[in-house]
Amino acid sequence: MHRSKPLLILTTAVVLYAALFTWLGAVKLDRLRYTALDFAIFQQTIAQTAQGNLFASTIHPPSYLADHTSPLLLPVALVYRIVPHPLTLLVLLNLALALGVFPVWGLARRRLPPAWALPVALGYLAVPFLHTLSVFEFHLIAFAATPLLWAWLQFERKRWGWFWTAAALAISVREDVGLVVAMVGVVALLARRPWRWVWGPLLVGLAATGLGIWLPRLWGIGDRYQYGVYYAWLGQGVVSPLGHLARLVSWGNLGFLAAALLPYAALPLAGTAALLLTLPAYAQLFLGAPGISPLVLQLQYSALLLPGLTVAAVVGLGRVLRATATPKTTITRFLARNPGLLPLVTVVALGYSALTLGPLLGALGSALAAPKDANLRADRALLARIPAGASVVASYRYLTPLSARPRVQALNYALLGSRQFNAGPYPPPPAGAVWAL
């Protein structure tokens, strides 16, 4: 197949994906269903940054930089300044996610027989974790998935400059992305690459993460920094190895691992070294105080797992196909005698996962159905009556549609009088603020 035809197919798929999921997001916005706080925080920070008040946030005061170190907010804010609307953020989000088909295609062309490359790349758009990142909330961490895939592709191609271009873009998303970049150095060590491929990713990735974790402390949050809260239990006395073992074999962890591998038909297990890319994200979830369960995959936390799982699946699939070409075991001989079985298993696993593990069916059903909320019309009228320049204290339901204004506060924090994780007093609402309850 001529190279231009797959590119046209992939470009069309990217546009269709972005259009579908932006429409689903637009319906969700219209029906006031972004209620998990993230969209509101990001829209206010981006809107304020677009007006020159860099990283300002009154929802999580005094600055988004007290939450995460995310330079990527600056170019996103430039686009938002041109088209200041929440749909702008959804378009950027879904395009950024869908563009991952191109590095997946590039990797598949290197690792797989020609007939597999295009279907595997298109299959990436059916991975349920990708859909979750599109549907759940607007979250900047989702923007890391595609540049991490590009970075790995350039690592395989041994293109030093292009690797660092992609890696730098990924690191600019958030501080913990540096840990994934650092793992590329570990893979390079195992592959006996030249030392610059080992020490470069290791040092830059770890330094970026360390700096990104240190910078939020400049805002006076001390030990109330969110990573300090999530992992504080690790410093409380002697950590028992048996306790970690119990977590490792818990139903929650085993269910999580099974759900993470299911869309890929367990092929990442054959990806060996490439699977190491998932280790930082998995360790963050495994060691967090709340523990781990399959429900984590229905939130934004799958963003840093997605690239590693995808790369390991492609690498693993290539190894399985090569093994069936010269079968030496019972399993490979069975696959060689039944050449249609492997494609069937992968398609069924991916399709079943997309329909059951992901939000696509629910989101489509909700968008196509008539809104059942009897108060929706009254809610819209209420929002329309709030003056554009008014300061607002809003509940979760109203926070996202009101979040582009410079002074909006979250009702839950305002009532408690305390910031997230009790990191300090929450500024009292100004006199005359509108309370949207």
Secondary structure, DSSP 8 states (H G I E B T S, - for coil): --THHHHHHHHHHHHHHHHHHHHHHHHHHHTT---SSHHHHHHHHHHHHHTT-TTB-SSS-SBGGGT---TTHHHHHHHHHHS-SHHHHHHHHHHHHHTTHHHHHHHHHHHS-HHHHHHHHHHHTT-HHHHHHHHS---GGGGGHHHHHHHHHHHHHT-HHHHHHHHHHHHTT-TTHHHHHHHHHHHHHHTT--HHHHHHHHHHHHHHHHHHHHGGGGGT-GGGSHHHHHTGGGGSS---HHHHHHHHTSHHHHHHHHHHHGGGTTGGGG-GGGGGGGHHHHHHHHHSTT---GGGGGSGGGTTTHHHHHHHHHHHHHHHHHHHHS--SHHHHHHHH-TTHHHHHHHHHHHHHHHHTSSHHHHHHHHHS----TTHHHHHHHHHHS-TT--EEE-HHHHHHHTTSSSEEEHHHHHHTB-GGG-SB-----TT-EEE-
